[in-house]
Amino acid sequence: MRTRTIITGSGCYIPPVVKTNRDFAIQTFYGEDANRIETPTEEIVTKFQDITGIEERRYAAEDMNSSDMATISARLAIEDSGVNPEEIDQIIVAQNFGNVIKHTIQTDVLPALASRVKHDLGIKNPNCVAYDILFGCPGWVQGVIQADTYFKAGAAKKALVIGTETLSRVIDVYDRDSMIFSDGAGATILEAREVEENGPGILSWSVQSHCVDEAYYLYLGKSNFPGSDPRVRYIKMKGRKVYEYAMQHVPAAMKDCLDKAGVSITDVKKVFIHQANEKMDEGIIRRLFKLYGMKEIPEHIMPMSIHKLGNSSVATIPTLYDMVKKGEWDNHDLSKGDIVLFASVGAGMNINAFCYRM
């Protein structure tokens, strides 16, 4: 017998507001140089969909904030697990912009979103420690890894890990990249349990940060609109740099994680990867299999939600996992004993992955 970190419950919140690519057809886009992009907008949108795979995305309603979505997904995860909320030792919320009130651009992180979630859940236990982490899009995966580390140290036994974001409120509508981002929240309950050697739980993980030339591939900058106020800043991305970085480093980190677990790529049933860009995610998987000298990739190994839900940053993996686990997404399923690889990449630049047996 040995102690492993097990996911005992999950839940997610998918916002109701659907924003299709057609909604961007009337938008005027500008480049970083503040010059209008003369290419017809319909052509821009079509090319965007061909590259990213995104057909539509979800935005939170005006009265819904990141912490609200986090609380809803947390309640569902707690209900799914059956855990007593007062027995939760840690609440870890992965986010990047806190609460951004609709029609503003100001980040509100006081108190931390985790504190708000604990408050909204009505948890009174003072030994339930609530805190946020900022780790770019890999934040939820990093929260899981942190919980696993605390469990191994004997400092906790139960944790609530959430990824939540309202990126729709920090985008520059004059920037083509604004079409990528979306909103959502996903939560999981993790528990340290005694299991057989071949039982369920986290088998290994791998984390890297590249912060030399790569640190500012994602950043906050002024609008592309001519004469815009430089004091008002929006999420910006050097798309080509991010793509090249991900292609070079993410497959190697994923292989490192599998090697640490002593697991072959042929044993992996599903890969839950950050839903950033369809072409990028497909390229990462191809390169991962290439590292093993394999050209053929198993069908249905990589569930994808980006086509309908867009890129909701820290929420993409936990929402997708929850829907697949509950049989609610594109005929994908999970069974006891399945080996699953979770992996993400994002601002910082940061990469992480963990290998898990169902």
N, C-alpha and C positions, 0 to 999 in steps of 0.2 A: 504493500500500500504506500501511497505517497500523496502529498497535498498538491492540488492543482487549482488554478483559477478557472471557474466554469461560468459561462453565461447562462443564467437561470431564467431570465426574462427579458423581453424587448418590447418596444413600442415606438411609434412614430407619429408625427403630425405633418400631413401634406396640405399646404395652404390651398384655399378654394379658388383664388383668382388665377385664371389661365391667361397667359400672355403668349399668343402665337407669333410665328414669324411674320404673318401678314400684318400684324399690328405695327411692325417696324417699317413697312413699305413706304409710309409717308414721312419718315424721319430723314432729316438732313444730317449727314455725317461729315466730320472734319478730322484732319490728320493731326499729329503731334505739333506740326508747324502752324496750326490754326488756319490752314488753307482748306477750303471746301473740297471734298472728294467728288470729282465730277462724274465718276462712274454711276450709272443709274442705280437708285437704291434697290430696286427689285433684283438687279444683277448682284449687288453686294450681299443681299439676304440669301439668294440662291447659293452663291459661293460659300457663304458662312455655313449653311446647312450641310453642304457637301463635305466640308472639312470637319465640322464638329459633330454632326449627326443630330444636332438639336432642332427639333420641330416646334416645340413649345416649352414653356417653363412656368413655374408657379410663384406667385407673389402673395405675401401676407396681406390680409385685409387691414384697413387703416387703423382699426382699434386693437390690432394684435402685434405684440412685440416679441423679441427673441426669447425673453424670459417666460412669456406666456406660453409660447410654443414648446419651450423646454419642459415646463410644468405639465402640460398635457401629455407629452410623450413619456415623461417620467411616471405619471399616474398609470398609464397603460403598461409600462414595463413592470412596475410594482405589482399590479394586478396579475400580469402574466406569470410572474415568479412566485407570487404568494408570500413574499417576504413581509415581515412586520416593519413598516417604515422606521419605527423607533429603534430598530436593531441595525440600521444602516450606519456604518462607521465613517464613510466619506461620500460626499457629493462633489463630483468633478465635472465642471461644465467647460467644454471646449467652445470657444467663440473668438471672434477677431475684432468686432466692432461694438460689442455690448448691445444695449438697447438704443436704437436710433428711432426717435419718434417720427412718425410720418410727417412729411413736408418740412423736415429739418435735416441737417447734415451733422448734427452734434452727437458724439458718442456719450452714452450714459452708462458708466460702470461703477457708480457709487450708489448703493452697495453693489458688490459683485453679483453677477447673475446667479451664481450658485447659492448665495445667501438669500436671494429673492425666491429661488425655487424651494429652498428649505422652508422659508416662511410660508409660501403658498401651499406647501404640502402639510403644513402644520406640525412639523417634526420638532419636538421639544427637547430631545436628548442633546445636551451640550457637548457630548463626546462625538456627536456626528459633525465632522469637520467639513465645511463647505468652502470650496475655492474654485477659481477659474484658471484656465491655462490658455496661453496664446502660443500657438505653434503652426499657424497657417492652416491650410486645408487638412494636414495630417493630425489635427488636434484631437479628434475623437480616438483615433488609434493610439495616440500618445497617452491619452487619459486611461485607456485600457492597460497600457504597459506600466503606467505609474501605479495603478491599482494592483497589478500583479506583483510589482516590486514591494509595495507595502505589505501585501499578503505574505510574501516570502520572508519578510523581515519580522513577521509576527505582530505587526502594528495595526492590522485590521483584518476583518473576515468578510465584510460585506460592503459593497460600493455601488453607487449609482453613477454611471458615466453617461454624459449627455453631449451631443453636438447640436448646436443651434445657431442659425444665422439669418439675417434679413439683408442680404446683399443688394436687393432691389433699391435700398435706400441710400446706398453709397456709390451708385454708378453714375457715370457721366453719360447722359443720353445722346450726346454728340459724338461719342466714341463707339466705333464698331464693336469693340470688345464688350460693351454693355449688354449685348444680346446673349452673352454666355451665362450670366449670373442669375441666381434665383434664391428662393427662401425655403426653409424647412427645418425640421428638428427630428432627431432620433435619439433614443435612450436605451440603455441596457443595465440590468442588474447583474453584478458579478459577485461570486461567492467563492471562498476558499473551502474546498472539500477534499476529504480523503477518498481516493479512487485507486483502482487497480493500475498496474503499470501501463496497460493498454487501454485505460479508461479515458474519459473525455477531459478536455481542458486545454489551456495554452501550453504548447510544447516548446516554443522558442520565440524570440523576437530580435529585431535588428533595427537600429536607429542611426541616422547620419545627419549632420548639418554641414552645409557648404556655405561659408559666409565671407568669402574673399570677393572675387568678381561677381559671385552669384547673389549676394545679399540683397540687392535692390532690383531683382528681376520683377518683383511685384512691390508696389510702393503707393503712396498717396501723392497725388499731383493735381494741378489745376485743370479745369475743363478745357477741352480742345476748342471750345467756341471762341471766336476772335474777341479779344478784349475782356476775357473773363477775369474775375477777381482771383488773384493767386492765393488769397487767404482762405478761400473755400476749396477744399480738396476732396478728390474722389479716388476710388480704387483704380489703379493703372497697372498695366502688365506689358512686359516685353515678350510678346507671344512666341516669337521665333526662338529667343533665348531659353524660355521655359521649356519649349518642346525639345530642343537639343539637349538641355540638361537632363530632362526626364529620360530620354532615350539612352543617354550615356550611363546614368547612375541607378535608376530605379530597378532595372532587371537584375543588376549585380547585387543590390541590397536584398531583393526577394530571394535570390539563390542563396545568399549568405544565411538568411533566415531558415530556409529549408535544410541547408547543410547542418546548421546547429541542431535542428530537430532530428536529423538522421532520416529525413523523409525525401523520397524521390519525387520528381515532378510528375511521374506517371501515377503516383498515388493520390494526387490532388484532385478532389472532386469539383471544387469551385474556387474561383479567384474573385474576391470582392475588392475591386480597385476603385480608388477615388474617381468619381464621374466628372472628369475635367474636359475631355475632348475625345470623341469616338476614335478618330484616327490615331491620336496619341496613345490611348489605352490599348488599341489593337496592336500598335507598333511595339509597345512595352511587352505584351504577351508574346509576340513573335520573337522578340530578342531574348526573352527569358527562356523559351524553348530552344532557341539557337544555342544558348550557353550550355545546354545539355546535348547538343548535336542533333536536335530533332527539328524537322520541318513541319510535320503534321501536328496540328493543334486539335485536341478533342472538341467536338461540337458541344455547345452549351456549357463550356467551362467558365465563361465569363458573363454573368448576368449584367445587363446594362439598363439604367433608368434615365440616362441623360437625354434620350430622345424626347421624353415627355416631361421630365422634371428639371432639366437643365443642371447647372453646376451650383449646388447649394453649399459648397465648401465643406465644413466639418460635418454637415448633416448627410452628405451623399452616401457614405458607407453604412452608417447605422440604420438609415431609412430603407435602403435597398436590402440589407440583411434581414430586417424585420419582415418586409414583404415576402421575401423568398422563403424565410423560415415558416411563415404562416400560409404558404401556398398561394400568395396573392399577386405573383409577378411572372408573367410570360412563361408559364409551364415549367419554371425552375422549381426544384425542391431540394430538401436536405434530409438526410437520414442518419440515424445513430451510427457512429463509427466513421462518418465521412471526414476526410481531411480537407480543411478549408484554409486558404491563404488570404489574409487581409493586407492591403498595401496602399500607401498614399504618398503624395508628393505635393509640396506647396511652398508658400512664401517663407523666405528665410535665408537660403532655400533649405527645406527640410524633407527628409525621406524617412519612412518607417514601415515596418511590416511585422505581423505576428502570425504564427502557424498554430492552427487550432483543430483539435479533434472533437467532433460532435458527440 
